[in-house]
């Protein structure tokens, strides 16, 4: 029986496809599967296709006139669960996913005045990946590692991916990836573990005081 989460948890998916709407995104189809699974356990989801926004390159939270990243960042701040969805291109995550991680770098400067914790503390992170050939482990490893540095908690089994065979070929939708057992299994693991740890963190906030630890480190480093 599925555990039903009743604390009003919110999941945010950042779809880092290179395609603009209304182009068909293979990554979005796998994201939608996760959205339905979240709905089944009482977790609300929102999906943002980053290419539909004018997001500027940079490493701050606001790169000036016309930059629409701040509106996406507001959604990140409001969520409990953050999932980065990325296709694989040339064996690595998409340039859009890379840009998202670079823009999230700006949150390091927005820490809590009392504890020093970064804005992504108390949130859990996961990753969804689709593509051909190899690269899924590389995308998952780098993206999940980046999210930990930004403050996210990474539960077990929170990567779900589908990859096609070597060489050019049909992608997730055309190849019938929606029937792939491993992907269907891992997306369920991801959804349930993300919800469990999001609820756990909401009830048991991280108490680490980064400001105090930094001051302690400064004394030892003199």
C-alpha positions in Angstrom: 0.0 0.0 0.0 1.3 3.5 -0.9 1.9 5.9 2.0 -0.1 9.0 1.5 1.7 12.2 2.4 -0.6 14.8 3.9 1.7 17.7 4.8 1.1 19.7 1.6 4.5 18.9 0.1 5.3 20.6 -3.2 7.6 19.2 -5.9 9.2 21.4 -8.6 10.5 19.9 -11.8 12.9 22.0 -13.9 12.7 20.5 -17.4 16.1 21.4 -19.0 15.2 20.2 -22.5 16.7 22.3 -25.3 13.4 22.5 -27.0 10.9 25.4 -26.5 7.2 24.9 -26.1 5.2 23.4 -27.8 8.0 21.1 -29.0 7.7 17.6 -27.8 10.1 16.8 -24.9 11.0 13.2 -24.2 12.2 14.3 -20.8 8.8 15.9 -20.1 7.1 12.5 -20.7 9.1 10.8 -18.0 8.6 13.9 -15.8 4.9 13.5 -16.3 5.1 9.9 -15.1 6.7 11.2 -11.8 4.1 13.9 -11.5 1.3 11.3 -11.7 3.0 9.2 -9.1 3.4 12.2 -6.8 -0.2 13.0 -7.2 -1.1 9.5 -6.1 0.6 10.0 -2.8 -0.7 13.5 -2.1 2.3 15.6 -3.4 1.5 18.6 -5.6 3.8 19.2 -8.6 4.7 22.0 -10.9 6.8 21.6 -14.1 8.8 24.5 -15.5 10.3 24.3 -19.0 13.3 26.6 -18.5 13.7 27.4 -22.3 10.2 29.1 -22.1 11.9 31.8 -19.9 14.5 34.3 -20.8 17.2 33.0 -18.5 20.5 34.8 -18.8 23.9 33.3 -18.3 25.6 34.1 -15.0 26.2 33.0 -11.4 24.0 35.4 -9.5 20.3 35.2 -8.7 19.5 38.2 -10.8 21.5 39.1 -13.9 19.6 42.4 -14.6 17.0 43.7 -17.0 15.0 41.1 -18.8 16.4 38.2 -16.8 13.5 35.8 -15.9 15.5 33.5 -13.6 14.3 35.3 -10.5 10.7 34.1 -11.2 12.0 30.5 -11.4 14.1 30.9 -8.3 10.9 32.0 -6.4 9.4 28.6 -7.3 12.6 26.8 -6.2 12.5 28.6 -2.8 8.8 27.6 -2.3 9.2 23.9 -3.1 10.1 21.0 -0.8 11.3 18.7 -3.6 13.5 19.9 -6.5 14.0 17.6 -9.5 16.3 18.5 -12.4 15.1 16.9 -15.7 17.7 16.8 -18.4 18.3 15.1 -21.8 21.8 13.8 -22.6 23.7 15.6 -25.3 27.3 14.5 -26.2 27.3 12.3 -23.1 26.6 15.1 -20.6 23.7 17.1 -19.2 22.1 19.7 -21.5 23.5 23.2 -21.6 20.3 24.4 -20.1 20.8 22.1 -17.1 24.3 23.4 -16.7 23.1 27.0 -16.8 20.5 26.2 -14.1 23.2 24.9 -11.8 25.3 27.9 -12.5 22.4 30.3 -11.7 21.7 28.3 -8.5 25.2 29.2 -7.5 23.9 32.6 -6.6 22.0 31.2 -3.7 25.2 30.7 -1.7 25.1 34.5 -1.1 21.5 34.4 0.3 22.1 32.3 3.4 20.1 32.6 6.6 21.4 35.4 8.8 21.3 33.3 12.0 22.3 29.8 10.8 24.1 30.6 7.6 22.2 27.8 5.9 21.8 28.2 2.1 18.2 28.5 0.7 18.2 24.9 -0.5 18.7 23.5 3.0 15.7 21.6 4.0 14.8 20.6 0.4 15.4 17.2 -1.2 16.8 16.8 -4.7 16.4 14.2 -7.5 17.1 13.9 -11.2 15.3 12.6 -14.3 17.3 11.8 -17.5 16.5 10.7 -21.0 18.8 10.3 -24.0 20.7 8.0 -26.4 23.8 6.0 -25.8 25.7 6.6 -22.5 25.9 9.6 -20.1 23.0 8.9 -17.6 25.4 8.1 -14.7 27.5 11.2 -15.5 24.5 13.5 -15.6 23.1 12.0 -12.4 26.4 12.0 -10.5 27.3 15.6 -11.3 23.8 17.0 -10.9 23.1 15.3 -7.6 26.5 16.3 -6.3 25.9 19.9 -7.2 22.6 19.8 -5.4 24.2 18.6 -2.2 26.7 21.5 -2.3 23.8 23.9 -2.7 22.2 22.5 0.5 19.8 19.8 -0.8 19.5 16.5 0.9 19.8 13.6 -1.6 17.9 10.5 -0.5 18.7 7.0 -1.9 17.6 6.0 -5.4 16.5 9.4 -6.6 17.7 9.2 -10.2 15.4 7.8 -12.9 16.7 7.5 -16.4 16.2 6.0 -19.8 18.9 5.6 -22.5 18.7 4.2 -26.0 21.3 1.9 -27.6 24.6 3.0 -29.2 24.4 5.3 -32.1 21.6 7.6 -33.4 18.1 6.2 -32.9 14.7 6.7 -31.5 14.4 8.6 -28.2 12.3 7.8 -25.1 8.8 8.2 -26.7 9.5 6.6 -30.1 11.5 3.8 -28.6 8.7 2.8 -26.3 10.6 3.8 -23.2 7.4 4.2 -21.3 7.3 0.4 -21.0 10.9 0.0 -19.8 10.8 -1.8 -16.5 14.0 -0.4 -15.0 12.9 3.2 -15.7 9.4 2.5 -14.4 10.9 1.0 -11.3 13.4 3.8 -10.6 10.9 6.6 -11.1 8.8 5.0 -8.3 11.7 4.6 -6.0 12.6 8.3 -6.7 9.1 9.6 -6.0 8.6 7.7 -2.8 12.0 8.4 -1.3 11.9 12.1 -2.2 8.5 12.4 -0.5 9.6 10.5 2.6 12.7 12.5 3.1 10.9 15.8 2.4 8.3 15.0 5.1 11.1 13.9 7.4 13.0 17.2 6.9 9.9 19.2 7.4 9.3 17.5 10.8 13.0 17.5 11.7 14.8 20.6 10.2 18.5 20.6 9.9 20.0 22.3 12.9 23.6 22.8 11.6 24.8 26.4 12.2 27.1 27.1 9.3 28.0 30.6 10.7 29.4 29.1 13.9 31.2 26.4 12.1 32.8 28.9 9.8 34.0 31.0 12.7 35.5 27.9 14.3 37.2 27.0 11.1 38.6 30.6 10.8 40.3 30.2 14.2 42.0 27.0 13.2 43.1 28.5 9.9 44.8 31.5 11.3 
